[in-house]
Amino acid sequence: MPIPPQSGPATLDADVLVVGAGIVGLATARALLGRHPHLTVTVVDKEDGVGRHQTGHNSGVVHTGIYYPPGSLKAKLVASGRRALVQLCRERGLHLDVCGKLVVATDEAEAERLAALARHAAANGVAATTIGPEQVREIEPHVAGVAALHVPGAAIVDFEEVAQAIAGGLAPRGEIRLGTSVHAVHPDGATVVAETSAGPVRARAAVNCAGLFADVIALRSGATTDTRIVAFRGEYHELIASRRHLVRHLVYPVADPRFPFLGVHFTRMVDGSVHAGPNAVLALAREGYRWRDIDRREVRSLALSPAVRRLAVRHWRTGAGEVARSTSRRALVRSLQRLVPEVETRDLVRAGAGVRAQAVRPDGTLVDDFAIERQGRVVHVLNAPSPAATASLAIGDHIAALVAQVLI
Ligand SMILES: Cc1cc2nc3c(=O)[nH]c(=O)nc-3n(C[C@H](O)[C@H](O)[C@H](O)COP(=O)(O)OP(=O)(O)OC[C@H]3O[C@@H](n4cnc5c(N)ncnc54)[C@H](O)[C@@H]3O)c2cc1C
């Protein structure tokens, strides 16, 4: 149903305020403007550019949806989001390479889990073929495996470039205010008012897409949520230029099904470099890109959180392995050699990190699916980890439909 033109109090800054100019916030603004011809949208971000956090620090992989439980929001939105993203990249001439990926089993136990993954892919309608060691070598001559799942639809993009392209298409009804931090969003009659570092911003509805700070903003805004965001840093290494030929496309291990991260893998980036990683270590600051980034308040909050303690008890073994791979390059190389035996320690240099926003429940379990909730006039995106960049355009549509319930 079309939304009527702005008709509220004269002091309205926009119909909809979006907090966060990451790819999810920008895609939300795009979807709102695309659906409703009279709407105005203001996107606010504390940084001085768009896509400065998760969106600008990830693997750049357009996922196909082999991992997610059939019927989940992730499975649904990654399928339509992937199609829309590929179309957007083609239309706008953005970097895109549909290079395909291999999920490689290195022993019989992993081959069994690979078979389960193949069934999962089929249930989600994703084209994927199980291949033997000879076919693995044909696709990736330096990769060793007893079997692999070949997923030809996996692709690579530059999500920061995509975010900038989306941002560039929002005018004239969409405005982006950078360098403006939002503290909270409060209801005020038939509007909401955001307290920001540049003064109040009033709108008819708001969307909280603040990524690593989404739970903080939700709680300050009076939302009820029992999950909290835990920041997991993913550190990357890069193959030196003379060894890039070891990996042609995307090479993944068979992921541990108890953990939402995909295991250290090789990713060819759109600039031709090959990244190894990311691992997953607990960050001691929400935007803790390095071990030395420590926010004492965050550390205290992590230490006092029963959810985090239960999480640590559940996953201490995996966590210890991740810390070992973070602090010892030899441990990292041993993991990588399972996939590509020729990789040596001297072939790798450090290549930055990203920090994932992962919601955790009070019982210490990780929220697996996307969590997007409307509470009154505010939609809160409480969990949008991978593959949210791939799914962003579909997530934007999903959120736009929730916002429309408030505005109509
Ligand atoms: C290491 C790593 C690898 C990944 N690999 C992939 C991949 O290959 N494929 C894939 O699909 N996904 C991947 N992801 C996941 C993907 O990057 C994220 O799911 C996606 O970028 C989330 O986008 P977002 O807009 O929700 O968050 P973000 O990009 O983090 O944006 C949130 C924005 O909110 C702003 N903000 C926060 N607090 C405030 C405040 N108080 N006031 C104003 N602004 C605020 C921040 O500055 C930021 O710009 C990866 C993530 C990581 C970290």
Ligand as a Chemical Component Dictionary entry (heavy atoms), coordinates in Angstrom:
data_LIG
# 
_chem_comp.id                   LIG 
_chem_comp.type                 NON-POLYMER 
_chem_comp.pdbx_formal_charge   0 
_chem_comp.three_letter_code    LIG 
# 
loop_
_chem_comp_atom.comp_id 
_chem_comp_atom.atom_id 
_chem_comp_atom.alt_atom_id 
_chem_comp_atom.type_symbol 
_chem_comp_atom.charge 
_chem_comp_atom.model_Cartn_x 
_chem_comp_atom.model_Cartn_y 
_chem_comp_atom.model_Cartn_z 
_chem_comp_atom.pdbx_ordinal 
LIG C1  C1  C 0 35.685 -10.624 9.069  1  
LIG C2  C2  C 0 34.334 -10.621 8.404  2  
LIG C3  C3  C 0 34.120 -11.335 7.240  3  
LIG C4  C4  C 0 32.862 -11.349 6.632  4  
LIG N1  N1  N 0 32.704 -11.934 5.403  5  
LIG C5  C5  C 0 31.509 -11.811 4.768  6  
LIG C6  C6  C 0 31.353 -12.287 3.437  7  
LIG O1  O1  O 0 32.305 -12.741 2.806  8  
LIG N2  N2  N 0 30.120 -12.197 2.868  9  
LIG C7  C7  C 0 29.043 -11.674 3.534  10 
LIG O2  O2  O 0 27.949 -11.648 2.979  11 
LIG N3  N3  N 0 29.178 -11.193 4.781  12 
LIG C8  C8  C 0 30.380 -11.225 5.387  13 
LIG N4  N4  N 0 30.544 -10.684 6.632  14 
LIG C9  C9  C 0 29.386 -10.105 7.307  15 
LIG C10 C10 C 0 29.048 -8.711  6.774  16 
LIG O3  O3  O 0 30.206 -7.920  6.596  17 
LIG C11 C11 C 0 28.083 -8.055  7.743  18 
LIG O4  O4  O 0 27.034 -8.950  8.002  19 
LIG C12 C12 C 0 27.487 -6.763  7.183  20 
LIG O5  O5  O 0 28.512 -5.916  6.716  21 
LIG C13 C13 C 0 26.678 -6.075  8.254  22 
LIG O6  O6  O 0 26.360 -4.781  7.785  23 
LIG P1  P1  P 0 25.757 -3.711  8.785  24 
LIG O7  O7  O 0 25.368 -2.565  7.965  25 
LIG O8  O8  O 0 24.728 -4.385  9.636  26 
LIG O9  O9  O 0 26.947 -3.376  9.804  27 
LIG P2  P2  P 0 28.173 -2.383  9.661  28 
LIG O10 O10 O 0 28.793 -2.448  8.333  29 
LIG O11 O11 O 0 29.060 -2.662  10.831 30 
LIG O12 O12 O 0 27.516 -0.947  9.811  31 
LIG C14 C14 C 0 27.039 -0.449  11.039 32 
LIG C15 C15 C 0 27.228 1.062   10.995 33 
LIG O13 O13 O 0 26.647 1.626   12.150 34 
LIG C16 C16 C 0 27.443 2.718   12.539 35 
LIG N5  N5  N 0 27.181 3.014   13.934 36 
LIG C17 C17 C 0 27.394 2.221   15.002 37 
LIG N6  N6  N 0 27.036 2.846   16.120 38 
LIG C18 C18 C 0 26.563 4.063   15.768 39 
LIG C19 C19 C 0 26.061 5.178   16.492 40 
LIG N7  N7  N 0 25.936 5.145   17.825 41 
LIG N8  N8  N 0 25.683 6.268   15.811 42 
LIG C20 C20 C 0 25.801 6.342   14.450 43 
LIG N9  N9  N 0 26.284 5.313   13.723 44 
LIG C21 C21 C 0 26.656 4.194   14.376 45 
LIG C22 C22 C 0 28.861 2.243   12.290 46 
LIG O14 O14 O 0 29.779 3.329   12.173 47 
LIG C23 C23 C 0 28.690 1.465   11.000 48 
LIG O15 O15 O 0 28.963 2.247   9.853  49 
LIG C24 C24 C 0 31.787 -10.649 7.249  50 
LIG C25 C25 C 0 32.012 -9.910  8.418  51 
LIG C26 C26 C 0 33.278 -9.858  8.972  52 
LIG C27 C27 C 0 33.519 -8.982  10.158 53 
# 
loop_
_chem_comp_bond.comp_id 
_chem_comp_bond.atom_id_1 
_chem_comp_bond.atom_id_2 
_chem_comp_bond.value_order 
_chem_comp_bond.pdbx_ordinal 
LIG C1  C2  SING 1  
LIG C2  C3  SING 2  
LIG C2  C26 DOUB 3  
LIG C3  C4  DOUB 4  
LIG C4  N1  SING 5  
LIG C4  C24 SING 6  
LIG N1  C5  DOUB 7  
LIG C5  C6  SING 8  
LIG C5  C8  SING 9  
LIG C6  O1  DOUB 10 
LIG C6  N2  SING 11 
LIG N2  C7  SING 12 
LIG C7  O2  DOUB 13 
LIG C7  N3  SING 14 
LIG N3  C8  DOUB 15 
LIG C8  N4  SING 16 
LIG N4  C9  SING 17 
LIG N4  C24 SING 18 
LIG C9  C10 SING 19 
LIG C10 O3  SING 20 
LIG C10 C11 SING 21 
LIG C11 O4  SING 22 
LIG C11 C12 SING 23 
LIG C12 O5  SING 24 
LIG C12 C13 SING 25 
LIG C13 O6  SING 26 
LIG O6  P1  SING 27 
LIG P1  O7  DOUB 28 
LIG P1  O8  SING 29 
LIG P1  O9  SING 30 
LIG O9  P2  SING 31 
LIG P2  O10 DOUB 32 
LIG P2  O11 SING 33 
LIG P2  O12 SING 34 
LIG O12 C14 SING 35 
LIG C14 C15 SING 36 
LIG C15 O13 SING 37 
LIG C15 C23 SING 38 
LIG O13 C16 SING 39 
LIG C16 N5  SING 40 
LIG C16 C22 SING 41 
LIG N5  C17 SING 42 
LIG N5  C21 SING 43 
LIG C17 N6  DOUB 44 
LIG N6  C18 SING 45 
LIG C18 C19 SING 46 
LIG C18 C21 DOUB 47 
LIG C19 N7  SING 48 
LIG C19 N8  DOUB 49 
LIG N8  C20 SING 50 
LIG C20 N9  DOUB 51 
LIG N9  C21 SING 52 
LIG C22 O14 SING 53 
LIG C22 C23 SING 54 
LIG C23 O15 SING 55 
LIG C24 C25 DOUB 56 
LIG C25 C26 SING 57 
LIG C26 C27 SING 58 
# 
